[in-house]
Amino acid sequence: MSPESAPVKVFIVDDSAVVRQALSEILGKDRGIRVIGHAMDPLFALERMEKDWPDVIVLDVEMPRMDGITFLRKIMAERPTPVIICSSLTGKGAETTLQAMAAGAFAIFTKPTLGVKSFLEDASNDLTQAVRAARAARAAKLIRPAPPKLGADAVLAAASGSEAMAVTTDRFTAIGTSTGGTQALEYVLAALPRTCPGIVVVQHMPEKFTAAFAQRLDRICEIEVKEAVTGDRVLPGRAIIAPGGRHLVVRRSGAQYQVEVVSAPPVNRHCPSVDVLFRSVAKFAGRNARGVIMTGMGDDGARGLLEMRQAGAQTFAQDEESCVVFGMPKEAIRMGAADRVVSLSQIPELIAR
């Protein structure tokens, strides 16, 4: 049987058991479609899909641990697959709809808040046609290929050994995080006193979302929290967060440190990239900085943390028990990049010292 004539393999990701069952029954009635599995959130889905990758993914937006838009972006960046969004948040003109379209959703179905099962049954013909069309689009290579996975060299050359001062009174901490990081960062930053050393942060987050995230943290934290602007000083009592869609680089200015916001290709398929931030810290701060890699999927930041450790910085990785996703810290630990493995509850004290 040729791939084109084989049933379309579909995986359903939705936190509602009713929706998962209804979609499985509706799509399963079509002999040209085979539902190979379902999961209540994207992280469970990834574990199961790795064993048998689907031709098409049917995806909700509001789910625990990782939202559907973030998952859609990850899929399209790392393993492009047609994704059909089926959510109550995707009404005409809604911000979520625009985000889904921009991220590469093949089709969008808006579920009502009530009577979801009957709606899906009424829309069964449209759903099955969309699934078939999505597989056909993939076969015709209309789904764009994943971009090449670039390293930090695409933005910043590695240290030559002469850029960092041996000792300075300006000390700071660089933090890198991804999935689960918004909650983890809130916990860490809200626990810090205004007297703590400066902080620079890369949190994997889409463009236009980091400003609101920083403003929210600024309201609830004793320290100042802001989205990075080129020229911002790294100061005690201030946390600077990389803007979505651009890289964050720390540079030395005399005995002081300031940040530069850089427009450049994604590194490790992320922009901003933790590896870019950590490399700049290794290059220009060396032993005058600490590095912390926290919860997140993938390996972005692991190599950069190793460069920081080799440059004399103290380095820490969040432990598996307190991570939402033990991906980035696990890779850093595997590479020998972390001086210590610590729990989330220990990180504020390490930064405040």
C-alpha positions in Angstrom: 0.0 0.0 0.0 1.4 3.4 -1.0 1.6 6.2 1.6 -1.0 8.1 -0.3 -3.5 5.3 -0.2 -2.9 4.3 3.4 -5.3 5.7 6.0 -4.5 9.1 7.3 -2.9 8.7 10.8 -4.4 11.3 13.2 -3.4 12.2 16.8 -5.9 14.2 18.9 -4.6 16.6 21.7 -7.4 18.0 23.9 -7.8 18.2 27.7 -11.5 17.3 27.5 -12.2 13.5 27.6 -15.6 14.2 25.9 -14.0 15.9 23.0 -11.3 13.3 22.6 -13.9 10.5 22.5 -16.2 12.4 20.2 -13.4 13.2 17.7 -12.1 9.7 17.8 -15.5 8.3 17.0 -16.3 10.8 14.3 -12.9 10.5 12.5 -12.8 6.8 13.0 -16.0 6.3 11.0 -14.1 7.3 7.9 -12.2 4.3 6.4 -9.6 6.6 5.1 -8.7 7.9 8.6 -7.1 6.1 11.5 -6.9 7.7 14.9 -3.6 6.4 16.3 -3.9 8.0 19.7 -4.9 11.0 21.9 -3.6 12.8 24.9 -4.8 15.4 27.4 -1.9 17.8 26.9 1.0 18.4 24.5 3.7 16.9 26.7 1.9 13.6 27.0 1.2 13.8 23.2 4.9 14.2 22.4 5.8 11.1 24.4 3.2 9.0 22.5 3.7 10.5 19.1 7.5 9.8 19.1 6.6 6.1 18.8 4.3 6.6 15.8 4.3 10.1 14.3 0.9 11.1 12.9 0.2 12.5 9.4 -2.2 15.1 11.0 -2.6 16.5 14.5 -6.0 17.8 15.8 -5.2 20.3 18.6 -7.0 22.3 21.3 -5.6 25.6 22.6 -6.4 25.7 26.3 -4.6 22.8 28.0 -2.5 22.1 31.1 1.3 22.4 31.1 1.6 23.8 27.5 -0.9 25.7 25.5 -1.8 24.7 21.9 -0.3 27.7 20.2 3.1 27.1 21.8 2.9 23.5 20.9 1.9 24.4 17.3 5.0 26.6 17.0 7.2 23.9 18.3 5.8 21.3 15.9 6.2 23.6 12.9 9.8 24.5 13.9 11.0 21.1 14.7 8.9 18.5 12.8 6.5 20.2 10.4 3.1 18.4 10.5 -0.3 19.6 9.4 -2.2 20.8 12.5 -5.9 21.4 12.7 -6.9 23.7 15.5 -10.2 22.8 17.2 -10.9 25.3 20.1 -13.5 27.5 21.6 -11.0 30.4 21.6 -10.7 30.7 17.8 -13.6 32.9 16.9 -13.5 35.1 13.8 -11.0 37.9 14.3 -9.9 36.5 17.7 -6.3 37.0 18.7 -5.9 33.3 19.2 -7.0 32.7 15.6 -4.5 35.2 14.3 -1.7 33.5 16.3 -2.7 30.1 15.1 -2.7 31.1 11.5 0.6 32.9 11.8 2.1 29.8 13.5 1.1 27.6 10.5 -2.2 26.0 11.4 -3.7 24.2 8.4 -7.3 24.7 9.4 -9.3 26.1 12.3 -12.6 24.9 13.8 -14.2 27.0 16.5 -16.0 24.9 19.1 -19.0 26.4 21.0 -18.7 26.6 24.8 -21.9 24.5 25.1 -23.1 21.5 23.1 -19.6 20.6 21.9 -20.4 17.0 21.1 -23.4 17.8 18.9 -21.4 20.5 17.2 -18.6 18.0 16.4 -21.1 15.5 15.0 -22.7 18.2 12.8 -19.3 19.3 11.6 -18.1 15.7 11.0 -18.0 16.0 7.2 -16.0 19.2 7.3 -13.6 17.7 9.9 -12.9 14.6 7.9 -12.4 16.6 4.7 -10.0 18.9 6.5 -8.0 15.9 7.7 -7.8 14.4 4.3 -6.8 17.8 2.7 -4.2 18.3 5.4 -2.5 15.0 4.5 -2.7 15.9 0.8 -1.1 19.3 1.5 1.8 17.6 3.3 2.2 15.1 0.4 2.3 18.1 -1.9 5.0 19.7 0.4 2.8 22.7 1.1 3.8 22.4 4.8 7.1 24.4 5.0 10.2 22.4 6.0 11.8 23.0 9.4 14.6 25.6 9.3 18.1 24.4 9.9 19.1 24.2 13.5 21.7 26.9 13.9 24.1 27.3 16.8 25.1 30.4 18.7 27.8 31.1 16.1 25.0 32.5 13.9 24.7 35.4 16.3 27.9 35.7 18.3 31.5 34.3 18.0 32.8 32.3 20.9 35.0 33.9 23.5 38.7 34.4 22.7 39.7 34.7 26.3 40.3 38.4 26.4 36.9 40.0 26.6 35.9 39.4 30.2 37.4 41.3 33.2 39.1 39.1 35.8 37.2 40.8 38.6 34.5 43.5 38.8 32.1 44.6 41.5 29.3 44.3 39.0 28.0 40.7 39.4 24.8 39.3 37.8 22.9 36.1 37.1 21.8 34.8 33.7 18.7 32.6 33.6 17.4 30.5 30.7 14.1 28.7 30.7 11.2 27.5 28.4 8.2 25.3 29.1 7.0 25.8 32.6 9.3 28.8 32.9 6.7 31.5 33.3 5.5 30.1 36.6 9.0 29.2 37.7 10.3 32.7 36.9 7.4 34.3 38.8 8.3 32.1 41.9 12.0 33.0 41.7 11.8 36.7 40.9 9.0 37.4 43.4 11.2 35.9 46.2 14.1 38.3 45.5 15.0 41.4 47.6 15.7 44.7 45.9 19.3 44.4 46.9 19.9 41.3 44.8 22.5 41.3 41.9 21.2 42.1 38.4 19.5 39.4 36.4 19.2 38.8 32.6 16.6 36.3 31.4 15.7 34.4 28.3 12.2 32.8 28.5 11.1 31.2 25.2 8.0 33.2 24.5 6.4 34.6 21.3 6.9 38.2 20.1 4.6 40.8 21.7 4.0 38.6 24.8 7.2 39.3 26.7 6.3 43.0 27.3 3.1 42.1 29.1 4.8 39.3 30.9 7.5 41.6 32.2 5.0 44.3 33.2 3.0 41.7 35.2 6.1 40.5 37.0 7.1 44.1 37.8 3.8 44.7 39.5 4.2 41.7 41.8 7.9 41.7 42.5 10.0 43.8 44.8 12.7 44.1 42.2 12.2 46.0 38.9 11.4 43.7 35.9 11.4 45.0 32.4 11.6 43.9 28.8 15.1 44.5 27.4 16.0 47.6 25.4 19.4 48.0 23.9 21.6 49.9 26.3 19.8 48.8 29.5 22.3 48.5 32.4 22.4 45.3 34.3 21.8 46.7 37.7 21.2 45.3 41.2 17.5 44.9 41.9 16.7 44.7 38.2 15.7 41.8 36.0 15.8 42.3 32.2 13.8 39.9 30.0 14.6 39.2 26.3 11.9 40.4 24.0 10.2 37.7 22.0 11.5 37.3 18.4 14.9 38.8 19.2 18.1 37.6 20.9 19.5 39.1 24.1 23.3 39.7 24.4 25.2 41.0 27.4 28.2 43.2 26.7 30.8 44.9 28.9 31.1 48.6 29.0 34.1 49.5 31.0 33.6 47.8 34.4 29.8 47.7 33.8 27.4 45.4 31.9 24.6 46.4 29.5 22.4 44.5 27.1 21.9 44.5 23.4 18.8 43.3 21.6 19.8 41.6 18.4 17.7 40.7 15.3 19.1 37.5 14.0 18.0 34.0 12.9 16.7 31.5 15.5 19.3 29.5 17.3 18.3 26.0 18.3 15.1 27.0 16.5 14.4 29.6 19.2 14.5 33.4 19.2 15.4 34.5 21.8 17.9 31.7 22.4 19.3 30.8 25.8 22.5 29.7 24.1 23.1 33.1 22.7 22.6 34.8 26.1 24.8 32.4 27.9 27.6 32.6 25.3 27.6 36.4 25.6 27.8 36.1 29.4 30.7 33.6 29.1 32.5 35.9 26.7 32.1 39.2 28.4 31.5 38.4 32.1 33.1 35.0 32.8 33.5 34.5 36.5 31.6 37.6 37.3 28.3 35.9 36.5 26.2 33.0 37.5 24.2 30.9 35.1 20.9 29.1 35.9 19.1 26.8 33.5 15.6 26.0 34.4 12.6 23.9 33.3 12.2 23.6 29.5 11.9 21.3 26.5 14.8 20.6 24.2 18.5 21.5 24.7 18.7 25.3 24.2 21.1 26.7 26.8 23.0 23.5 27.6 26.0 24.3 25.5 26.0 28.0 26.5 25.9 27.0 30.2 28.9 24.8 29.6 30.7 27.7 28.0 29.9 29.8 31.1 31.3 27.1 33.4 34.4 26.9 31.3 34.8 30.7 31.5 34.7 30.5 35.3 31.1 31.3 36.1 29.1 29.4 38.7 26.4 27.3 37.0 23.3 25.6 38.3 20.6 23.4 36.7 17.1 22.9 38.1 16.4 19.4 39.3 14.0 17.0 37.7 11.6 16.9 40.6 10.8 20.6 40.5 10.8 20.9 36.7 7.7 20.9 34.6 9.8 19.5 31.8 13.3 18.2 32.5 14.7 18.7 29.1 17.1 21.7 29.0 18.5 21.1 32.5 18.8 17.4 31.8 20.9 18.1 28.7 23.1 20.6 30.6 23.7 18.1 33.4 24.5 15.4 30.8 27.1 17.7 29.2 28.7 18.5 32.6 27.7 22.1 32.3 26.2 22.5 35.9 28.3 22.9 39.0 25.3 22.0 41.0 21.8 20.6 40.5 19.3 22.5 42.7 15.6 22.6 43.4 13.4 25.5 42.3 13.1 26.6 46.0 16.9 27.0 46.3 17.3 29.3 43.2 16.2 32.6 44.8 18.8 32.2 47.6 21.6 31.4 45.1 20.8 34.5 43.1 20.4 36.8 46.1 23.8 36.0 47.7 
